[in-house]
């Protein structure tokens, strides 16, 4: 189960937004009732049956539910006592492996080699690779602010607090994922291995004032994550001040990308539904 948590966080911190496969793998919300119904009311669970199901029933979030829905002892007992539950987990995990293999093949030089296509894309505007790259970072911040924090905490369109809208709450990794997202943005922006967005910004404005501000705001988001006691599922009710501060810090970082950097870099910000990583 600890291995699951590490893989989930790594996947979510490095996710790219422009392939449908990512949304298939990383749907935030699942149909718990249907998963339990499938397990309880089928004579057997087969690979064909699981393959026919909606991604909501077999995504990373679905696997998280199966592994972390109860305490360790109860979960083990459920798996020991149910061949269907074991098979549902097995074939859902197999589906996940197949999709990640497809994704790797898309980027690999020995597969579709999209990495080379992406690097050599000379299109401008919304179809340009840099525009897409930048939007991926902006959308990651926006989704964190709106979907991962704002909606469950009642800080977006509705004032209703709903802890069950928090991401990965069964495994208590919601905050870990947000922090990993920030670390991914930091690496993507500053690129310790070569030229980064910061270098591009410097080449245009001739100083690092904005780059330094981006770093400050990223650090503030990470500090805000650390200041939330316990897990986000409980904190949206028990520590609303700390959660609201995290929401505010994410918005401040988002504005830097959506306004200041967007203007300097002539980026076309594309909309997101805020429901994926």
Buried (B, 14 or more C-beta within 10 A) or exposed (E): EEEBBEEBBEBBBBBBBEBEBBBBBBBBEBBBEBBBEBBEEEEEBEEEBBEEBEBBBBBBBBBBBBBBBEEEEEBEEBBEEBEBBBBBBEBBBBBBEEBBEBBEEBBEEEBEEBEEEBEEBEEEEEEBBBBBBBBBBBBBBBBBBBBBBBBBBBBBEEEEBEBEBBBBBBBBBBBBBBBBBBBBBBBBBBEEEEEBBBEBBBEEEEEBEBBEBBBEBBBBBBEBBEBBEEBBBBBBBEBBEBBBBBBBBBBBBBBBBBEBBBEEBEBBBBEBEBEBB
